[in-house]
Amino acid sequence: MQQTIFDQPVICGFLRGVSGWILKCRGWRFEGDLPPEKKFVAILIGHTSNWDFFIGLSVALHYKVRLFWLGKHSIFAPPFGPLMRWLGGIATERDDPGNLVSEMAVEFDHHDNIVLGLAPEGTRSKVEKWKTGFYRIAEGADVPVVLAYLDYRRKVGGPGPTIYLSGDQEADLAKMRDFYNTVTSKYPEKSM
């Protein structure tokens, strides 16, 4: 995988301090603890605003995780493509994901410390169901899923529960939905 902001300690430390200060000034705080594993898939449900990206990146910086995230290929077009990749972005084709699940599982095998962040809704618009690629990636890589969250009502963000996949996808997804039903997105009317 490419070099990112998270691989540059001085810049990463500076941005951690600045972004943390800005969030604190805006009334936000961090809560929750990371799992002991250094490799996991982090999902964020209730992705209804572009602000989720900036606040989520600040949360990742605060917790010092080496974050990669998947985004639609169009946001990687010039002139912003190099910046998006430096921020940990990996371009994907929504209509043709190809071997994405197996490719991501291989990446987990090749790294000792990696977090893959995904928004299972796949869009900031209201959807009827989640895309389950995150589940298949975590299952294929044999890593847990961390339920990351940004609660705009309480102005808190961080890692929530860690789900160790049972193999019963419906039961695992039900646990995840139960947790996210307690979190308020920026635009709740757009959430599932």
C-alpha positions, 0 to 999 in steps of 0.5 A, a space after each residue: 500500500 502507498 505511503 500515507 499521512 499515518 506513515 509520517 510521524 512529524 506531520 501526523 503528530 502536528 495534524 493530530 494536535 491541530 485537528 484535536 484542538 479544532 474539534 475540542 473548540 467545536 465541543 467534540 470529544 473522543 471516547 472509547 478504546 481500541 481493541 488489542 488487535 492492530 488489524 481490523 475493519 472499522 465501519 461507520 454507519 450514519 455517513 450522511 455528511 462530508 463532515 464525517 470524513 474530516 471528523 473521522 480522520 481526526 478521530 483516526 489521528 487521535 487514536 493513532 491508527 494506520 487508516 486506509 479507507 475506500 472511496 468512489 473513484 471519482 474523488 481520486 481524479 486530478 487535482 485531488 487524487 494524490 491528496 486523497 491517497 496520501 490521506 489513506 484513500 483507495 479508489 474503488 469502482 462501485 459498479 465493478 468491485 472486481 476482486 476487492 474483497 480478496 485484494 483487501 484480505 491479502 493486504 491485511 496479510 501483508 501488514 502488521 498494523 492496518 485499519 480499513 475504514 468503510 461506510 457500508 451504506 456506500 453513500 451519504 444518501 438514505 439507503 435501504 440496506 448496507 453493502 456487506 463487502 466490509 463483512 466479507 473483507 473482515 471474514 476473509 482477513 480473519 480480523 474483527 469489525 470495530 463499530 466506529 461512530 460519530 454521534 453528532 447529538 452528543 458530539 463524541 466520536 471514537 471506537 465502539 464495540 468490537 465484533 468478532 465475526 461468528 460466521 452468522 452474518 445476519 446475527 452479527 449485522 443485527 448486533 451492529 444495527 442495535 449499536 448504531 440505533 443509539 448513535 445520531 448522525 449529522 442528518 438523521 433523516 438520511 440514516 437507515 
